[in-house]
Amino acid sequence: MSKRPRIGVVGSSNVDLVTYVDRMPVWGETIAAPRFEMSHGGKGANQAVAAAKLGVAVVMVSKVGDDMLGDGVLQNFERTGVDARHVERANGQSTGTATILVDKSGDNCILIVKGANGDLTPEDVERAGDDLKTCDLILTQLEVPLETVYATLAFGKRHGVKTVLNPAPAVRDLDMERARDASFLMPNETELAILTRLPVESEAEVAAAAHSLVGRGFEAVIVTLGARGALIATPEGARRIAPVSRRSTPPAPATLSSAASPATSLPAFPSMRRSPKRAATPPSRSPGAGRRRPMRPRPSSKRSAPSSGERTRRRSRSPSPARGRGLG
């Protein structure tokens, strides 16, 4: 019997506060809204819950506030089978939140409060070290302080544990020299363009941009392409990976074993980049499915459907974060 894969996630835990409106308010206006919902989110928590749903043993390293929202996050981890022993309370701090207004077209505006996510430190990573050393793979993202991200990647390199850096939300001031400690860099097309400042309109341009990062010392760059699958660039070349349907997704052990293999033998792993969102999101349209935009005086006309690379968010049926059944 094959060993149960084990992954660590060092990242964010949020609660999404979603208000549905008939139209966006103008500045200074008070309007009645027909519905309010809450759900669990955060890129790190999304990855952890999705992996747990695939049957993987997951250890989460994160921080929540000393508030009722933090209670709900911890309860959700317990229900979904995520080991949250290293999810600590940040005294005097709120749990991270995303306050979202969604209009009838699905268009939205979002306010992010990092809260306790901003208090996750390299020392927290070291304190979880004994558990992280036992992992086959460690995932991290950019919704926690960059120093913590760099410390996570350095930890994996130092202890021989492969790491995946999902550079989202992308930042131009990412220290690429320290980010090179990642075994796999996994951006989407938008993030790839921000990191490289190169065009990514065509498949050839995506491959060229990915290879520019390989040329800067990254072992492997996996560019997720939404419904078109993924592209893997290594020093040996680039190749396309076809999209993986839900029906044909391999069992978790096969997926994670491929993930822990050299970059040239990663046929199944790109599906994992999208799984955190898909595994926790119901088929119905989610509040984050529209284009994100800042608040503006007047709502714009209906926009075209967003690309599959944009973040989707899970709708919760309950007004209590403790009832959320997944992360979206």
Secondary structure, 3 states (H helix, E strand, C coil): CCCCCEEEEECCCEEEEEEECCCCCCCCCCCCCCEEEEEEECHHHHHHHHHHHCCCEEEEEEEEECCHHHHHHHHHHHHHCCEEEEEEEECCCCCEEEEEEECCCCCEEEEEECHHHHHCCHHHHHHCHHHHCCCCEEEECCCCCHHHHHHHHHHHHHHCCEEEECCCCCCCCCCHHHHCCCCEECCEHHHHHHHHCCCCCCHHHHHHHHHHHHCCCCCCEEEECHHHCEEEEECCEEEEECCCCCCCCCCHHHHHHHHCCCHHHCCCCHHHHHHHHHCCCCCCCCHHHCCEECCCCCCCCCCCCCCCCCCCCCCCCCCCHHHCCCEC
